[in-house]
Amino acid sequence: MIPGQLIGQILLYAILPLWLATGFADYLCHRASAIERTSGPRESLMHLLQFSEVGFALLVVLFLEINAAALLVTIACVAVHEATAIWDVRYANATRTVLPVEQHVHGLLENLPFAGLLLIALLHWPSVVQMVHGTGWFDYRLKAEPMPIRVVAVVLGGAIVFGVIPYLEELFRTLRATRRSASAVS
């Protein structure tokens, strides 16, 4: 059996950094494919939506007790993220060329939330059982023992630096290109 502390370290030091690095790689793929001239702000908004869906699950894990209620929210976030990812890829494939490198990056971005969810479920197995039995679904509580502020700061800082800022830049770049294109037509 894998000790709980090791699972937590895998989540914090492997899954999370890999997710952030892969998200940033996806941003770089979008820059390289010049989405501001092809799929534009609509695709960029889908990227921000996907980041916020998984980001909300991350906030749940950081600040709430992991019980049946928190697991349900996290599962819902991952499921909605997957649906949005399918919508995003369908839209991107219709408006621009999605190169093999970006397709592989998407594969990681789709699977890492599932890997994280699985590890969290293993770490909190009694809560999984509780959820399956339909008890505790509305028992939302802040962590009795909050995560160290240093850990929370590094996680949130990493999410901002490697997720929020790049995808906001992408949105502004696509909006700027759309305005320029509209001005040139007028």
N, C-alpha and C positions, 0 to 999 in steps of 0.2 A: 504494500500500500504506500502511496506517495504521501508524505507528511504535508499537512495544510500550509505550513510556512513555505515549503518549496513551491507549492502551487501559487501562493501569493507572490512569490518572487518571480516566477515565470510570467505571471500576468503583468507585474510592474516593470520588470527588466527585459522582457522579450516581446510579449504580445503588444503592449502599449507602444513602445518605441518603434516596433516594426510597422504598426498601424500608422503612426504619425509619419514615418519615413516614406511609407508607400503612398499615403495621401499627398505628401509633398512631391513625390515622383509623378503622381497623376497630374498634379498642377503643372509640372514641367512638361509633361506630354501635351497638355492642352496648349501651353505656350508654343511648343514646337510645331503643333499642327495649326496654330493661328486661329483658334476658335472665334476670335473677334471678327474674322472675315468670313466665317462659315456659319456655324450654329448659333453664335452670338449670345446675348444675355439670357435667353431662355435656358440654354444648357448650363450656363454658369449658375443661374438660380437653382437648378436641380442639384448642382454640386453642393451649394450652401445648404440646401434642404437635407441632403444625405448626411452632411457633416453634423447638422443640428440634431438629426434623428439619433445618430450614434453618440453624439456629444451629450444628449440628454441622458442616455443610458449610462454614460461615464459619470455624470453628476450623481445619478442614483447610487451607483456603486461607491462613489467617494463619500457621500454624505448620509445615506440611509442604511439602517440595519438591513442586511440581506436576509429577507424572510420571504414568505410566499408572495406578499404584495409587491415587494421590490423585484422579485424574479419575474412576476407577471408583466410589470412595466418594462423591464429590460427585454424580455422576450418580444413584447409588442414593438418596442423600438427597433429591434433587429429585424423583425418581420416587415415592418413598414420600410425600413432602410432597403431591404432586399427588393421590395416592390418598386421603390423609387429608382433603384439601380437598374432594374429591367426597363423601366420607362426611359431613363437617361440613355442607356445604351441603344435602345430602339431609335430614339430621337437622333443621337449622335451618328449612328450608322446611316441614317437617311440624309444627313446634312454635310457630312465630312468623312474623310478616310480615317478610320481608327486602326492605327498600325499595330502589328503583333506585340510590340513592347507594351503599348498601352493596354492591350487586351489582357496581357499577363498581370499587369498592375491591377487592373479591374478584378481579376480573379482573386488576388490577395485581398483587395479591399472588400470583396464580398464574403470571403471566408474568415478573415481575422475576427470579425465580430462574433461569428459562430464559435470559433475557437475560444475566445474570451468568455462567452456565455457558458460553454461547456465546462471550462475550468472553474468558473464561479459556481456552477451547479455542483460540481464535485466537492468544492470547498464548503458548500452549505447544503449538503445532501438532505438533512432533516427538513429544510425549507422546501426542497423539491417534493418530498413526500407529502408535506403539509399542503402544498399547492395542488398536487394531484388529487388529494382527498377533498379539495374544495374548502379548506379552512384557512383563515388568516389572509384572505384576499384583499382586505381593506385595512390592514394593520400597518400603516406607514409610520415609521419612527426614525428620528435622527439617531445616528450611531451613539451607543452608550459610551463607547471609547472611540472618540474621533480619530481619524487618521492624523499622523503628525503633520503639522502645518507645512513643514519643509516638503513633504511628499505631495501634499495638495498643491502647493505653489509650483513645484516642478512639473507636475502633471498638467495643471491648468496653463502654466506658462508655455509648456511644449505645445499644447493644443492651440494656443493663440498664435505662437510663432510659426508653427508648421501647418496649421489648418486655417484658422480664422483670417489672418493677415493675407496669406497667398490667395485664398479664394475671394476675399473682398477685392484685392487688387485685380483679380481676373474679372470680377463683375464690373468694376469701374472701367477696365480696359475694353470690355465688350460694349458697355454703354457708350463710351466715348467714340468707339468705332461706328456704332449704329448712328449716333448723332452726326458724325462727319459724313457718313454715307447719305443720310437724309438731307443734309445741307448741300451736298454736291448735286443731288437730284433736283433740288428746288431752284 
